């Protein structure tokens, strides 16, 4: 029998789906068909995202008719056709590079206006989704609002005293939930088939740090609607099966996975996806769905998602119940419960308390590895944990899902297996993918620092923060840039690997750096790793 809250969530899902049906524009590969495929596969532009972000100068059907009539036969002729009929995206602003060695705090404050956009309307025939309020983009090729990036960016906006922009961004995300039924990966039509790690509840919490329940109550409809998106299909799921983003284990537990509603090549990485599918014997649609699901995770790409632990062609993201996603869903359930309690809806508060408790118990049974003392991802079809440690093991500390004993054990493992001279590494495995060694990412440093601090592991938290700040400061002094990822083993260069060159700007690094500098002012200007505190002792 469905509970009253279950019926409410189903109704919310119906409303969201109705909005989605009315509002969702087709992605460029659908609008431009064979023209899109030809431009991407002939590599007219070195970055597949370039054409995905181009704007047609006339209706897509008209451009397609002209293309089919003219049929340019060479890459040069095809590029001339594209330039004649599309407006290409502008180059990233060169001013993200510091011309003088300004203090890093000053540089970040000067970057906010450069990275801020205001797009209440979008040009006709563009893939861009308009937003009602101003927002901050990550930088470089990332010209639009991104979901999980923005939480970490917003940490810095709060430190810079930009509460106005912080509020604007939360309202933009609420708008996206109301308009499309979920927050897409980014504000492009080609991102609408997936979301990203659900940090909206944490963004809402930034609005009133002293009383987050008040903010939860204010945004309760959107928090519930996002929950309905991630849990869609859970009520009717048979044990041992999955539907979209929910998995029902053999014992009846409901947990979540990453997914994408499309099984086509990604518009923004079209040529790369087609090439990978051609290189493996697996069905192309299977490969493309798995790539897209990994893009929803934000960890695109990582050995976390590889069946063989090494190669992209073995990617099986949808077969995995991830630690980070389920820890965040626990946080979302608690935020909804707090918002319901503040709103006076005690039945709702009790229901979400039960949901959070059930998830914690399922995570303890399924994702907690007692023998290693860490949280691990779970292969739900293989019915066993994935025996590969990653920085995702720290997420249950960040959302306070872990017990004191579990947190202490994770801290030991993180120090032993993940801590490097420049901070926490995404995984200890070097595959050439960007979410593997030797790369460290600002969001993972923050998850680690905040999670460890919340369980009293202050010394290790400060060590991670200090080491990462030094890595970022060294690269800044060398290049004048803040970048999206860092080599935390070499400690004096940007990170690498992946599908595209390392980007600068960079929203989430800016945000996390300002927050870490505020937490640890004595470490903020250090350049020698020897002066960072020892992680334990």
C-alpha positions in Angstrom: 0.0 0.0 0.0 1.4 3.4 -0.9 1.9 5.9 1.8 0.5 9.4 1.7 4.0 10.8 1.0 4.4 8.2 -1.8 1.3 9.5 -3.5 2.6 13.1 -3.1 5.8 12.2 -4.7 4.1 10.4 -7.5 1.9 13.5 -8.1 5.0 15.7 -8.0 6.7 13.4 -10.6 3.6 13.7 -12.8 3.7 17.5 -12.7 7.4 17.5 -13.4 7.0 15.2 -16.4 4.2 17.4 -17.7 6.5 20.4 -17.5 9.2 18.5 -19.2 7.0 17.5 -22.1 6.1 21.1 -22.7 9.5 22.6 -22.2 12.2 20.2 -23.4 13.9 21.3 -26.7 15.6 18.8 -29.0 19.4 18.6 -28.8 21.5 19.6 -31.8 22.1 16.1 -33.0 18.4 15.6 -33.4 17.8 19.1 -34.9 20.6 18.8 -37.4 20.7 15.1 -38.1 23.2 14.0 -40.7 24.7 17.5 -40.8 25.5 17.3 -37.1 27.1 13.8 -37.5 29.1 14.9 -40.5 30.6 18.0 -38.8 31.5 16.0 -35.7 32.9 12.9 -37.4 35.0 14.9 -39.8 36.4 16.8 -36.9 35.7 20.2 -38.4 36.4 21.5 -34.9 39.0 20.0 -32.5 36.5 20.1 -29.6 33.2 18.4 -30.2 31.5 20.9 -27.9 32.2 23.7 -30.3 29.5 22.8 -32.8 27.1 21.6 -30.0 27.2 25.2 -28.7 26.9 26.9 -32.1 23.7 28.8 -33.0 21.9 28.4 -36.3 21.3 31.6 -38.2 18.0 30.3 -39.5 15.6 27.4 -38.6 17.3 24.0 -38.4 15.0 22.5 -41.1 16.0 25.3 -43.5 19.7 24.8 -42.8 19.4 21.0 -43.2 17.6 21.5 -46.6 20.4 23.7 -47.8 23.0 21.2 -46.6 21.4 18.3 -48.4 21.1 20.4 -51.5 24.7 21.6 -51.5 26.4 18.5 -50.0 29.9 20.0 -49.4 32.3 17.1 -50.1 35.5 18.2 -48.4 36.2 19.2 -44.7 37.1 22.7 -45.9 33.8 23.1 -47.8 31.9 21.7 -44.8 33.5 24.2 -42.5 32.7 27.0 -44.9 29.1 25.9 -44.8 29.0 25.8 -41.0 30.6 29.3 -40.7 28.1 30.7 -43.2 25.0 29.2 -41.4 26.0 29.2 -37.8 27.3 31.6 -35.2 30.1 29.9 -33.3 30.6 30.3 -29.6 32.9 33.1 -28.4 36.4 32.2 -27.2 36.8 32.2 -23.4 37.9 35.5 -22.0 41.6 35.9 -21.9 41.4 38.0 -18.8 41.0 34.9 -16.6 44.8 35.0 -16.6 46.3 37.2 -13.9 48.6 39.8 -15.7 50.3 40.6 -12.4 51.0 38.3 -9.5 48.1 39.6 -7.5 47.2 37.7 -4.3 45.1 34.7 -5.1 42.1 36.0 -3.1 42.1 39.3 -5.1 42.4 37.4 -8.3 39.4 35.2 -7.4 37.3 38.2 -6.5 38.2 39.8 -9.8 37.2 36.6 -11.6 33.5 36.6 -10.4 32.3 39.3 -12.8 34.3 37.7 -15.7 32.6 34.3 -15.0 29.1 35.8 -14.4 26.4 35.5 -17.1 22.9 36.8 -17.4 20.8 35.0 -20.0 17.1 35.6 -19.4 16.6 34.7 -23.0 18.6 32.5 -25.4 19.0 33.1 -29.1 16.6 31.2 -31.4 18.1 27.9 -32.6 20.6 27.8 -29.8 21.2 24.8 -27.4 21.4 27.2 -24.5 18.6 27.1 -21.9 17.7 30.6 -20.6 17.7 31.3 -16.8 15.8 34.0 -14.9 18.8 35.2 -12.8 22.5 35.8 -13.0 24.9 32.8 -12.5 28.6 31.9 -12.5 30.0 29.5 -15.1 33.0 27.3 -14.5 35.1 28.8 -17.3 36.9 27.8 -20.5 34.8 25.5 -22.7 32.2 25.4 -19.9 30.1 28.4 -21.0 26.9 27.6 -19.2 25.6 26.8 -15.7 26.6 23.4 -14.4 24.9 21.6 -11.6 27.3 20.1 -9.1 30.1 22.6 -9.9 27.9 25.3 -8.7 27.7 24.2 -5.1 31.5 24.5 -4.7 31.5 27.8 -6.6 28.9 29.1 -4.2 31.1 28.3 -1.2 33.4 31.0 -2.5 30.6 33.4 -3.4 29.6 33.3 0.3 33.2 34.0 1.4 33.3 37.0 -1.1 30.2 38.4 0.4 28.2 37.8 -2.8 25.0 36.7 -1.1 23.0 38.2 -3.9 24.6 36.0 -6.5 24.4 33.0 -4.2 20.6 33.6 -3.9 20.3 34.1 -7.7 21.9 30.7 -8.3 19.7 28.8 -5.9 16.7 30.4 -7.6 18.0 29.4 -11.0 18.3 25.8 -9.9 14.8 25.9 -8.4 13.6 27.3 -11.7 15.2 24.4 -13.6 13.5 21.9 -11.3 10.1 23.5 -11.8 10.6 23.9 -15.6 12.1 20.5 -16.4 11.4 18.2 -13.4 15.0 18.0 -12.5 18.3 20.0 -12.6 20.1 19.0 -15.8 23.8 18.4 -16.0 24.2 21.9 -17.5 22.0 24.5 -19.1 22.1 23.1 -22.7 19.4 21.2 -24.5 21.8 18.3 -24.9 22.2 17.9 -21.1 18.5 17.5 -20.4 18.5 13.7 -20.4 20.6 13.6 -17.2 21.3 15.4 -14.0 24.4 15.4 -11.8 25.2 14.6 -8.1 22.2 16.1 -6.2 23.8 19.0 -4.3 20.7 21.2 -4.4 19.9 20.6 -0.8 23.5 21.6 0.2 23.1 24.8 -1.9 19.9 25.6 -0.1 21.7 25.1 3.2 24.2 27.9 2.3 21.4 30.5 2.2 21.0 30.3 6.0 23.9 28.4 7.6 22.6 29.2 11.1 19.1 27.8 10.4 19.2 25.5 7.3 15.8 24.1 8.1 14.3 27.5 7.4 15.8 27.5 3.9 14.8 23.8 3.5 11.2 24.8 4.2 11.4 27.7 1.8 12.5 25.4 -1.1 10.6 22.3 0.1 8.5 21.9 -3.2 11.7 21.8 -5.3 13.6 19.5 -2.9 10.6 17.1 -3.0 10.4 17.4 -6.8 14.2 16.6 -7.2 13.7 13.6 -4.9 10.8 12.4 -7.0 13.1 12.6 -10.1 15.8 10.5 -8.5 13.3 8.0 -7.1 11.0 7.6 -10.1 9.8 4.0 -10.5 11.0 2.9 -7.0 7.5 2.0 -5.7 6.8 -0.6 -8.4 10.2 -2.1 -8.7 10.8 -5.9 -8.3 13.7 -7.1 -6.1 16.9 -7.6 -8.0 16.0 -5.1 -10.8 16.5 -1.4 -11.7 14.6 1.4 -13.4 16.3 4.6 -14.4 18.0 5.9 -11.3 16.7 3.4 -8.7 17.9 -0.1 -7.9 16.0 -2.6 -5.7 18.4 -5.1 -4.2 17.5 -8.7 -3.4 16.7 -7.9 0.2 14.2 -5.2 -0.9 16.5 -2.2 -0.1 16.2 0.8 -2.5 19.4 2.6 -3.5 20.3 4.8 -6.4 22.5 4.7 -9.4 23.6 7.1 -12.2 21.7 7.0 -15.5 20.9 8.9 -18.6 17.6 8.8 -20.5 19.4 8.7 -23.8 21.5 6.0 -25.4 22.9 8.2 -28.3 26.4 9.6 -28.5 26.8 12.7 -26.3 26.4 15.9 -28.4 29.4 17.5 -26.7 31.6 14.5 -27.2 30.0 13.0 -30.3 33.2 12.0 -32.2 34.8 10.5 -29.1 31.7 8.4 -28.3 31.4 7.1 -31.8 35.1 6.2 -32.0 34.9 4.3 -28.7 31.8 2.3 -29.7 33.5 1.3 -32.9 36.6 0.1 -31.0 34.6 -2.5 -28.9 32.4 -5.5 -29.7 29.8 -4.2 -27.3 26.5 -2.7 -28.7 27.0 1.0 -29.4 23.9 2.0 -27.5 25.1 0.2 -24.4 28.5 2.0 -24.5 26.8 5.4 -25.1 24.4 4.9 -22.2 27.2 4.0 -19.8 29.3 7.0 -20.9 26.3 9.3 -20.4 25.6 7.8 -16.9 29.2 8.5 -16.0 28.8 12.0 -17.1 25.8 12.3 -14.7 28.2 11.2 -11.9 30.5 14.1 -12.7 33.4 11.6 -12.6 33.8 11.4 -16.4 35.8 9.3 -16.6 37.2 7.1 -13.8 38.3 3.6 -13.1 35.4 3.5 -10.7 33.1 2.8 -13.7 35.3 0.3 -15.6 34.5 -3.4 -15.3 38.2 -4.2 -15.7 39.3 -1.3 -13.6 41.5 0.0 -16.4 39.9 0.7 -19.8 37.1 3.0 -20.9 35.7 0.3 -23.3 34.7 -1.8 -20.3 32.6 1.1 -18.8 29.5 -0.2 -16.8 28.3 2.8 -14.8 24.7 1.7 -14.6 25.8 -1.6 -13.0 27.1 0.2 -10.0 25.4 1.6 -6.9 27.8 4.5 -6.0 28.8 5.6 -2.5 28.7 9.3 -3.3 25.2 9.4 -4.9 23.6 7.5 -2.0 25.3 9.6 0.6 23.9 12.7 -1.1 20.5 11.1 -1.3 20.7 10.6 2.4 21.4 14.3 2.8 18.5 15.2 0.6 16.1 13.0 2.6 17.3 14.7 5.8 16.9 18.1 4.3 13.3 17.3 3.2 12.6 16.0 6.6 13.9 19.2 8.2 11.9 21.3 5.8 8.7 19.3 6.6 9.3 19.6 10.3 9.8 23.4 10.1 6.6 23.6 7.9 4.6 21.8 10.5 4.1 18.6 8.4 5.0 16.0 11.0 3.8 13.1 8.9 6.1 14.1 6.1 9.0 14.6 8.6 8.5 11.2 10.1 8.3 9.6 6.6 11.6 11.1 5.4 13.2 10.2 8.7 12.2 6.6 8.0 13.5 6.8 4.4 16.9 8.2 5.6 17.2 5.5 8.3 16.4 2.8 5.7 19.0 4.2 3.3 21.6 4.3 6.1 20.9 0.7 7.0 21.1 -0.4 3.3 24.4 1.5 2.8 25.8 -0.2 5.9 24.8 -3.6 4.6 25.9 -3.1 1.0 28.5 -0.3 0.7 30.4 -0.6 4.0 33.3 -3.0 3.8 34.0 -3.9 7.4 37.2 -5.8 6.6 38.8 -2.8 4.9 37.0 -0.2 7.0 35.9 1.9 4.0 32.8 2.6 1.9 33.0 1.0 -1.6 30.7 1.1 -4.6 28.5 -1.9 -5.2 28.0 -4.0 -8.4 24.3 -4.7 -8.1 24.2 -7.2 -11.0 27.3 -9.0 -9.7 26.0 -8.8 -6.2 29.3 -7.8 -4.7 31.3 -4.7 -3.7 33.7 -3.1 -6.2 37.0 -3.6 -4.5 38.5 -0.3 -5.6 38.9 2.6 -3.2 38.1 6.2 -4.3 37.6 9.6 -2.7 33.9 8.8 -2.8 34.5 6.9 0.4 34.5 10.3 2.2 31.0 11.3 1.2 29.2 9.5 4.0 31.3 11.7 6.4 30.3 14.8 4.5 26.5 14.1 4.9 27.0 12.7 8.4 25.8 9.2 7.4 28.8 7.5 8.9 29.1 6.5 12.6 32.0 7.7 14.6 33.8 4.4 14.3 33.2 4.3 10.5 34.5 7.8 10.1 37.6 7.0 12.2 38.3 4.0 10.0 37.7 5.9 6.7 40.1 8.6 7.9 42.9 6.0 8.4 42.3 4.6 5.0 42.2 8.0 3.3 45.5 9.0 4.9 47.1 5.8 3.9 45.7 5.3 0.4 44.5 8.6 -0.9 46.6 11.4 0.6 49.3 12.6 -1.7 51.8 15.6 -1.4 49.2 17.9 -3.0 46.0 16.7 -1.4 43.5 13.9 -1.9 43.7 11.9 -5.2 40.5 10.9 -6.9 41.6 7.2 -7.0 45.0 5.6 -6.5 44.9 4.1 -10.0 46.6 5.8 -13.0 44.6 5.1 -16.1 45.1 8.3 -18.0 41.5 9.3 -17.2 41.0 12.6 -15.5 39.2 11.2 -12.4 42.0 8.9 -11.5 45.6 9.4 -10.2 47.5 11.7 -10.2 44.6 14.2 -10.3 43.1 15.9 -7.3 40.0 18.0 -7.7 38.8 20.9 -5.5 35.3 19.4 -4.8 36.9 16.2 -3.5 39.2 18.2 -1.2 36.2 20.1 0.2 34.2 16.9 0.7 37.2 15.4 2.5 37.9 18.4 4.7 34.4 19.1 5.7 33.6 15.5 6.3 36.7 14.9 8.4 36.2 18.1 10.4 32.6 17.1 11.2 33.9 14.0 12.9 36.7 15.7 14.8 39.5 14.6 12.5 40.8 18.2 12.3 44.5 17.4 11.9 44.0 15.3 8.7 41.5 17.9 7.4 44.0 20.7 7.8 46.7 18.6 6.2 44.6 18.0 3.1 43.6 21.7 2.9 47.1 22.9 3.3 48.6 20.6 0.7 45.9 21.4 -1.9 46.2 25.2 -1.3 50.0 24.9 -1.9 49.4 23.0 -5.2 46.9 25.6 -6.4 49.2 28.5 -5.3 52.2 27.0 -7.1 50.3 26.6 -10.4 48.9 30.1 -10.0 52.3 31.6 -9.6 53.6 29.7 -12.6 50.7 30.3 -15.0 48.5 33.1 -13.6 45.6 30.7 -13.6 43.3 28.7 -11.4 42.5 25.4 -13.1 39.9 22.7 -12.9 42.2 20.0 -11.6 45.7 19.5 -10.2 48.4 16.9 -10.3 48.6 16.3 -6.5 51.6 14.0 -6.8 53.9 16.4 -8.7 52.2 19.4 -6.8 53.4 22.1 -9.3 51.4 21.5 -12.4 47.8 21.3 -13.6 46.1 17.9 -13.8 45.7 16.2 -17.1 44.1 13.2 -18.9 40.6 12.9 -20.2 38.8 14.1 -23.4 39.8 17.7 -23.5 42.6 20.0 -22.3 42.6 21.2 -18.7 40.4 24.2 -18.4 41.0 27.4 -16.5 38.7 29.9 -14.8 37.8 28.0 -12.7 34.6 28.1 -10.7 34.8 25.3 -8.2 38.5 25.8 -7.6 37.9 29.4 -6.9 35.1 28.6 -4.5 37.0 25.9 -2.6 40.2 27.9 -2.4 38.4 30.9 -0.8 36.7 28.6 1.7 39.9 26.8 2.7 41.8 30.0 3.0 39.1 31.3 5.4 39.2 28.1 7.4 43.0 27.9 7.6 44.4 31.4 7.3 47.8 30.4 8.8 48.3 27.9 5.9 46.8 30.0 3.1 50.1 31.6 1.9 52.5 28.8 2.4 54.6 27.5 -0.5 56.5 24.7 1.2 54.7 21.4 1.8 57.1 20.8 4.7 55.3 23.5 6.7 51.9 21.8 6.4 50.9 20.0 9.6 51.4 16.2 9.7 48.2 14.3 9.1 48.2 12.5 12.4 50.2 12.4 15.6 
